[in-house]
């Protein structure tokens, strides 16, 4: 049983945003339309937990915009302004969950957890995984602290950073291809096995305070495009992104971060204009490295591109967006570049103790609900 120090139940807020976990049959396919209360009603509650539901929006996550994500970021911060809240669970579509989780984590400076979960099978199906995932997410949200934003899915606990959707349909939808899971959950027990790597937290951007996904007007958010390199790839799409007004570009390179001399030249022209360019790879796992010239990572870095470490395209794009949103009118491109490098590389840290004070050599650490 998980209770606060005075014996009262843990108070968890569920923020509902749609996705498969809230999707019902529409005659030709599934779409999100179930309320947060309806979704919560399908799941048992962990002992010692009380839940409040807030319906923020209800969309398939493939339709999310930065305005949706920033509105969620604002809502998370507003919810945690209440000291009586012990944790947050966000129900979310799986298509872009990795991007939203990373954005929230970059701005999450609170000991209390924010846990994202969802489902691979739609609401109300007999073999649906949503109820179990929601139960596990509530259990984790009522248990852990000082771990940042988490993804809980199919009995596994993942750090936001590096975690991506690796299965289109299977129940174990998420993993970090370059790192181990953070922990596991099951049988009324949460085991945390390692600490997440997180850079210094960014303040809430001004854009989050005014973001409205339903508004047709309002201030425009910076455009950040993703360009994918392949055989026969040229600079056409990178040039098109610049012509469209992109203030940031993520180049999905091959191998450990390689493209062509023509693309390296286009990157140099972009960075000379103050455009942020992050370089990631289409390879599922492993870091980028400056090994090759001839348009490889050596040349892309010389052109002003920043290697994304083990972040893949969606999360690298969020890092670029966050760096742009953190900029003020007086910021110069050099400062934005320094900030983006920090967000992409993450922290360089010594081996710390686990959040509970138990040494890493003693992991896995059982944390009981």
N, C-alpha and C positions, 0 to 999 in steps of 0.2 A: 504494500500500500504506500503510495506516495503522497505525503502531506507536507504542508509548510511547518515551520518550527512551532507555531502555536496550535497545531493540530487541525487547522482548517484545510479543506481540499485544495489541490492545485487548480488554479483558474486559467484555463486555456481558451484563447480566442481563435476560432476557425474563420479564415478569410477565404470566401469562395469566389473563384474566378472562371469556372467552367471546365472545359476539357472533357475527355472521355469519361471520367468519373461522374460527370453530370450529364452525359449524353444519352438521349433516347431516340428511338426509331422515328424518322420523319417521313417515311413512305418510300424514299429512294436511298436513304443512308442515315447515318447517325449525326446528330448535332447537339451541342450543349444547350440544355434548357431547364434542367432540374435545379431547384433552389438549393442553397447550402443546407437548410433545415432538412430537406428531403434526402440529400446525400448523407447527412449525419445520422438520420434515422435508420440507415441500413447497417450501421456499425455499432457494436457494443462499445461502451465506454470503459476505459481502465478504472479500476477501483481507486477511489480517492481523487477523482478528477471531475471538475465541473466545466462545462463548455458553453461558450457563447458564439453565435454565428453572425457573421457580417457578409452580406452579399455585395461584392464590389462591382463585378460585371460577370457576364456569362457567355463566353465565346470559346470556340475551338482555338487552341493556342497557336495554330498556324496563321491565324488572323491578327495576332497581337501586334501592336505598334509600340514604339518607344513611349508614346503618351500613356498607353495602358500600364507599361512597366513602371513608369515614373509615378503614376497615380497609386499603384500598389506600394511602391517604395514610401511614398508619403503616408499612406494608410498604416503601414507597419510602424513608422516612427510615431505617428499619432497614437496608435494603440499602445505602444510601449511607454508613452508618456504617463500612462496610468500605472502607478507603482503596484497596484493590486493584481496586475496581469503577470502570470508566471511564465507564459510562453505563447507562441503563435504557431499555428499550423495553416499553411496555404494549400488549398486544393487547386490543382493547376493541370492543364493539358500537357502531355508528355512531349509534344513536338518541339516546343521552345522552352521547356522547363529549365534546361541547362543554362540558357541565357539569362532568364529572370533570376534564378538562384544566384548566379555570379554577380549580377548587378546589385541585388540586395546585400550580398556578402561584402562587396566593396565599400558599402556605406553602413555597415552594421557594427556599431560600437556599444554593445550592451551585453552583459553576461547572460541574459535570458535568450533561449534559443528561438530561432525561426526555422521551421521545418516544412519543406515542400514535399508533397506527395501527389499521387494521381492514380490512374488505372490504365491498363491495357485493354480491358474488356468493359463494354458500356454499362451504364447504370441499369440496375434491375435484372441483369442476366443471371441465370442460375449459377453459373461458374464465375461470377464477377470477382475480380481481385481488389476492387475499390474498398469494400468494407474492411478487409484485412489490412490493407495499406494504411487506411485512415486510423484504425485502431493502433497500429504500430507507431504511426506518426504522433498521435496523442501521447502515447506512452513515452516516447523519446522526448517530446516537448515538456513533459511533466518531470523529467528526470535529470537531463544533462544541463550543464552551464559552461560558459566560456569556450564554446566550440564554434561560434559563428553561425552561419546559415548552413543548414544540412538538407540533404535529399534522403528520404527514407522510402524504400521501395523493395518489395519482395523479401522482407526480412533483413535487409542490409541497410547500414547507415553509411552515407557517403558525404564527404566534404563538398561544398559547392564548387570550389576551384578544381578544375580538371575533370569533373564528372560530366559525362555526355551520354546521350541515348545511343546505345550500342546494339539494340535489338528492335526491329520494327514492330514485332507482334508478341514476342515471348514475354513471359511474366517478369523475368529478371532484366528489365529494360535498360538499367543504368549501370555504368561502371566508370572508373578512371583507367583508361588503357595504360597509363604510365605510372600508376601508383596503386597501392593496396587500398581496400575499403577502409573506412574509418572505424567501423564496428558492425555489430549485428544485434538483432532484437528478436525475441521470441520467448514464449513460456513465462511471461510476466518478468522478463529480465532484459536489461540493456547492457551489452558488453562494449566498452569503448577501448579500442586497441592501439590507437595512436592519436596524436594531435594534428589538426589541419595546418597547412602552411598558408598564412594570410599576410599580405602587406599591410602597412599602416592604413587605418580606415580613413576614408574620405568623408568630409562633412556632407550633409544633405544638400544637393545642388538646388539652386534657385528654381530651375526648371521643374523640379519635382513639386514645388509649392503651388504651382499654377497649372500643372498638367491636367488636361481634361480630354479623355479619349472620345467623348461624345461631341466635342466642340468642333465646328468647321473652321473657325478662325484661330486666333491666338498666335503666340510667337512660334516661329518655325524652329524645329529642333535641327541640330547639325546632321547633314547627310553623311552616312558612313556606308560605303559599298564594299562588297566582297568580289574579288576577281580570281578566277580559277585558272591555273596554268595547266597545259596539256601539250601533247605533241602537236605541232603546227600552231601552237599558241603564239600570238603576236601581241602588240601593245594596244590593239583596237579597244578592248573593253576597259582597260585602264584609262585610256584617253577619253572614252565615252563617260566614265565616272567623273573625271575632272570637268568635262564639258557640262555635265549635269549639276555641277556645283558641290561635289563631294569635298568635305573638309577632312575626311579620313578615308583610308582605303586599307583593306586587308587583302594581301596577296597570298593566295593558297598555292604555294610552290610545290615542286616535286622533291622527293628524297628528304635530305636534311635541310632543305631551304634553297632550292635551285630553280633558276628560270633561264632567261636568255640575255645576251648583251643588250638587245633592243628593249626588253622589259626593264633591265637595270637602268638604262638611259631614261626611260619614262618615269621610273621611281625618282631619279635624281631631279628631273624637271618638276615633279609633284612636290617633293620636299623643299625645293628652292622657293616654291610658292607658299610655304607654310602648311602644306597638307601633311597630316600624320599618316605614315605608312607602316603598318605592322606586317611581318612576314611569318606565315605559319606553313603547314604542310598538309598534303592530302593523305599522308601516311598515318594510320590510326594511333600509333604509340611512339614514344621516344622524343628526345629534345632536338631542336635545330642546332646546327653547328656551322661555323665558318670553315669549310674544307675546300670548296671548289671555286675557281674563278670562271671566266668565260660565261658570265651571267649567273654564276652560282651565288651562294650566300656571302662569299667574300665581297663580291661586287655589289650585291644588294645592300649590304651594310655600309659599304663605302658611299653608296648613293643616298644614304640617309634612312634606309629602312631599319626597323627594329625587329629583332628576332623574338618570337612569341614564346620561347621556352617549350613547355609541353601543352600550352593552350592551343586548342583547335579553333576553327574559323569562327563559330558562333560566339565563343567567349572572348576571343581576340577582338572581335568587333565591339563587344560590350566594353572591353578595356579602352578602346579608342574613343568610344562614345563618352565614357565616364571621364576620360582625360579632357575631352572637349567641353563637357558640361561643367567641369571644375574650374575652367579658365575664366578669368575676369577680363574686363575690357582692356586693362593695362597689361595683360600677360603677353609675353612674346613667344614666338614659336619654340625657342630654346627651352623655356620653362615647361611648356606643354610636352615637349619631347622627353625631358627628364622625368616628368610625372608618368608618362606612358611607359617609359622603360621600367620604372618601378612596379607598375601594375602588371606588366607582362612577365617580368622576371620573378616576382614574388619575393618573399623575405629570404635572406641568408641567415639562418639561426643555428644556435647550438642545440644539442639535444636536451629539451627541457623535461621537467616532470610532467606527468599527466595532470589534467585539470583538478583531479581529486587529491593530488599530492603524492600519489603512488609513482614510483620510478618507472621508466619505460621498460626496464629489464623485467619488471613484474607483470607487464601486460601479457594477456588481456585482463582488463580490470572489470569484474562483475559489478554492475550498478543495478540494484534491485528496485523495482517499482512496488 
